[in-house]
Amino acid sequence: MKRLAVVPLLTALLVLTAGFPALTQAQTLGADLKPTYLSSVPGLYVNGWPAFTLTYPKEWVEMPPIPAEVYRAGGTRPDLPPGVHLPIIGIGVIPNRLPLEEWAKALMPVWKQFATDIKVLYDKPSRLKDGAPAREVEFEYVLAWDPSLGRVENGPTRHTFILITKRESTLIFADLTDDREKIGEDLKKHAYSLAFQQSREEPVNVPPDVREFLVMCCADFVGGDVGSIMGHFSDRFFQWGTNKPMMEGWFRNDPSSPTQRGTMSCEVTVTVFGPQGERAYVDGFWLIKTKGDASAQKAPLNLRQIIKEQGQWKWYGNQK
């Protein structure tokens, strides 16, 4: 048996430790609150799974996310050059089975890709408004890479505040970045607006051909044949800087890939399905049990979109 870890970003930390299985289903996507990927509302981020919302100033504009983030928005100031936004809010959803206190093992390797001279100013326990355990972290660093500007030489000093929480085996964070010496309460309140909405996590119906596609993916991921696995990916697949050849290389060579790790059982549940012509947005979670696990674990479904090519559904990635 092989284990599926889905969607590498720029590091294996952002790969789902999960597998494709039989599909659970029930109702259709409610029209009242759609994920931001399907319907953008200024000042509001809506995540598919885990289901949560977060608010920020309406005048902030959407920006390209950095690795580990699913969404990013920034403010505008007259003293900043074109293309530079401050403050910035980033939102991340990544699978992680480590305790909340060990957040750095998951996030710091990612931050080191675009920052140098990182100094953690404080790291302390906290709670969300609903009482869920969380952690407050603030650190200072020198910016070395920016998604809008690319590599930055002799970059400026930045401060970032991160509010980190967990939902089962998924790490969720909201980070706020600015050029002030300390992130104030006026910005922290945006991170603390994060609110879970479990009522939006019921399974949804999907068309029979989509269900068949997911079941076939399950069988091939568990079987572990890379050629069969890649047959479920569009040649136009692109997600967080990863294309199909890169995905195939990961499956063949990375020890964290599903072809190298054993899956005892796995099941996928779709909680959001949004048809968009030849494409469809799919969100939900993997329920998987691997060798050594005492019980099955949930991990977010991060492949986001499928596309129909020559009558067959294939993974398309999170590209617009």
Backbone hydrogen bonds, N-H to C=O, Kabsch-Sander energy under -0.5 kcal/mol:
donor,donor_aa,acceptor,acceptor_aa,energy
2,K,222,V,-1.2
3,R,258,P,-1.3
3,R,261,R,-3.9
5,A,3,R,-0.5
9,L,11,T,-1.1
14,L,11,T,-1.9
15,V,12,A,-1.5
16,L,6,V,-4.9
18,A,4,L,-2.4
18,A,16,L,-1.6
22,A,266,C,-0.6
24,T,268,V,-1.5
27,Q,203,P,-2.5
36,T,46,V,-2.5
38,L,35,P,-1.8
39,S,35,P,-2.2
41,V,44,L,-0.7
44,L,41,V,-2.1
45,Y,54,L,-3.2
47,N,52,F,-2.9
52,F,50,P,-0.7
53,T,195,A,-2.1
54,L,45,Y,-1.9
56,Y,43,G,-1.8
60,W,57,P,-1.6
61,V,74,G,-2.8
63,M,72,R,-3.1
69,E,66,I,-2.1
70,V,91,I,-3.5
71,Y,91,I,-1.5
73,A,89,I,-2.3
74,G,61,V,-2.5
75,G,87,P,-3.0
80,L,77,R,-1.6
84,V,81,P,-1.9
85,H,83,G,-0.5
86,L,75,G,-1.0
88,I,177,T,-2.2
89,I,73,A,-3.1
90,G,175,D,-2.5
91,I,71,Y,-2.6
92,G,173,F,-2.6
93,V,68,A,-0.6
94,I,171,L,-2.5
96,N,169,S,-2.6
102,E,99,P,-2.0
103,W,100,L,-1.3
105,K,102,E,-1.3
106,A,102,E,-0.5
106,A,103,W,-1.4
107,L,103,W,-2.2
108,M,104,A,-1.7
110,V,107,L,-0.8
111,W,107,L,-2.1
112,K,108,M,-2.3
113,Q,110,V,-1.7
114,F,111,W,-1.6
115,A,111,W,-0.9
116,T,142,V,-2.4
119,K,140,E,-3.1
121,L,119,K,-0.6
121,L,138,E,-2.8
122,Y,138,E,-1.4
124,K,136,E,-2.5
126,S,134,A,-2.9
128,L,132,A,-2.5
131,G,128,L,-1.9
134,A,126,S,-2.4
135,R,164,I,-2.1
136,E,124,K,-3.0
137,V,162,I,-2.2
138,E,122,Y,-1.9
139,F,160,T,-2.3
140,E,119,K,-2.6
141,Y,158,R,-2.1
142,V,116,T,-3.0
143,L,141,Y,-0.5
143,L,156,P,-2.7
144,A,114,F,-2.8
145,W,114,F,-1.6
146,D,150,G,-2.5
150,G,146,D,-3.6
152,V,144,A,-2.6
153,E,151,R,-0.5
155,G,152,V,-0.6
158,R,141,Y,-2.7
159,H,178,D,-2.3
160,T,139,F,-2.4
161,F,176,L,-2.8
162,I,137,V,-3.4
163,L,174,A,-2.6
164,I,135,R,-2.5
164,I,162,I,-0.6
165,T,172,I,-3.0
166,K,133,P,-0.6
167,R,170,T,-2.7
170,T,167,R,-1.3
171,L,94,I,-3.1
172,I,165,T,-2.8
173,F,92,G,-2.1
174,A,163,L,-2.1
175,D,90,G,-2.7
176,L,161,F,-3.1
177,T,88,I,-2.6
178,D,159,H,-2.1
184,G,182,K,-0.5
187,L,184,G,-1.2
188,K,184,G,-2.2
189,K,185,E,-1.7
190,H,187,L,-1.7
191,A,187,L,-0.8
192,Y,188,K,-2.2
193,S,190,H,-0.9
194,L,191,A,-1.6
195,A,53,T,-2.3
197,Q,51,A,-2.9
200,R,197,Q,-2.2
201,E,198,Q,-1.9
204,V,270,V,-2.7
205,N,27,Q,-1.9
210,V,207,P,-0.6
211,R,207,P,-2.3
212,E,208,P,-2.5
213,F,209,D,-2.0
214,L,210,V,-2.3
215,V,211,R,-2.3
216,M,212,E,-2.5
217,C,213,F,-2.3
218,C,214,L,-2.2
219,A,215,V,-2.1
220,D,216,M,-2.1
221,F,217,C,-2.7
222,V,218,C,-2.6
223,G,219,A,-2.2
224,G,220,D,-1.8
225,D,220,D,-0.6
226,V,224,G,-0.7
229,I,225,D,-2.3
230,M,226,V,-2.8
231,G,227,G,-0.9
232,H,229,I,-1.8
233,F,230,M,-1.7
234,S,315,W,-2.4
237,F,234,S,-1.8
238,F,316,Y,-1.6
239,Q,242,T,-2.2
242,T,239,Q,-2.1
243,N,241,G,-0.5
244,K,237,F,-0.7
247,M,243,N,-2.2
248,E,244,K,-2.7
249,G,245,P,-2.4
250,W,246,M,-2.0
251,F,247,M,-2.3
252,R,248,E,-2.2
253,N,249,G,-2.2
254,D,250,W,-2.2
257,S,254,D,-2.0
260,Q,257,S,-1.8
261,R,257,S,-0.7
264,M,262,G,-0.5
264,M,289,K,-2.9
265,S,289,K,-1.9
267,E,287,L,-2.0
268,V,22,A,-1.3
269,T,285,F,-2.7
270,V,24,T,-1.0
271,T,269,T,-0.6
271,T,283,D,-2.0
272,V,283,D,-1.8
274,G,281,Y,-2.5
276,Q,279,R,-3.2
279,R,276,Q,-1.7
280,A,306,I,-2.1
281,Y,274,G,-2.7
282,V,304,R,-3.8
283,D,272,V,-2.4
285,F,269,T,-2.3
286,W,299,A,-3.3
287,L,267,E,-3.6
288,I,286,W,-0.6
288,I,297,Q,-2.8
289,K,265,S,-3.2
291,K,262,G,-1.2
293,D,290,T,-2.6
297,Q,288,I,-3.6
299,A,286,W,-2.0
301,L,284,G,-2.6
302,N,300,P,-0.9
305,Q,303,L,-2.6
306,I,280,A,-2.4
307,I,314,K,-2.8
308,K,278,E,-2.8
309,E,307,I,-0.6
309,E,312,Q,-3.2
312,Q,309,E,-1.6
314,K,307,I,-1.9
315,W,232,H,-3.1
316,Y,305,Q,-2.9
317,G,303,L,-0.6
317,G,305,Q,-1.2
319,Q,238,F,-0.9
